[in-house]
Amino acid sequence: MFNSKGKVAKKDIEALFNEIQINLENNYKDLAIGARKKAEARLKACEESGELKDKDYKKLKARLDDYTKRMEGYHH
C-alpha cells in the first residue's frame, strides 16, 4: 500500500514538473511560476506525510531547485 501512495505522489509531482517545463518553453512566465509553487507545495506535503521515500524526495527536490534557479529572474 505504501508504494502505491509513493507512485501516485511521484506521478503528481512529475505532472507539475511537466507543466513547468511546457510553460517555460512557451515563455509563459506567470504560468510557470504558478506551476512551480504548486509543485513546491505538493512536494512539501508529500515529505511531511511520508508519501515519498527519502531518496525519491531528494531527487525531486533537486529538480525543483533546478527549476527555481532557472526562474530566478522571473517576477510575478
N, C-alpha and C positions, 0 to 999 in steps of 0.2 A: 504494500500500500504506500509506503514511504516513497519508493521510486516513482510511483505514478504521480504523486504531487510534485516531485522534483522535475519530472519531464514536462508537466503542464506549465510550471513556473518558468523553466528554461525556454519553452516554446513561446510563452507570452513575452518574455524579455527579448527574445530573438526577433519577434514580430515588431516590437517597438524599435529595435536597432535598425531593422529594415526600413521602417518608416523614417527614421532619422536620415539614413543613407539616401533614400529617394528624394527627400526634401532638400538635402544638401546638393545633390546632383542637379536638381532643378532650380537651385538658388532661391528656395522658399525659406528664408531665414527664420521668420516668425514661427512657421510650422515646425521647422527643425528644432528650434528652442523648446517649443511645447512638447514635442515628442521626447526630447532628451529629459525634460523634467518628469514626464510620465514614467520613462524607463528608470530614472533615478529613484522615484518613489516606489515603483514595483520591486526593484532590486533591494531596496532597504526593507520593505515589508517582508520579502522572502527571507532575508537574512534574519530578521527578528523572529519570524515564525518558525525558522528552521526547515523551510521547504527545500532549500538548496544545500548540497554538500559544500563544505568549506572550499574544496578545490574548484568546484563549479562557480561558486560565488567570486573567488579571486579572479578567475578568467573573465567572467562577465564584467566585474568591476574594472578590470584593466581596459577592456574595450570601451566601457562608458567613459573612463578617464581620457582615453584617446579621442573620443568624440568631443568631450569637453574642451580638450586642448585645441582641437581643430576649430572650435567655435568661439575661441577667446575674444575675438574682435566683434562678435555679434552682440547687439544690444536690442532689447525688446522695446 
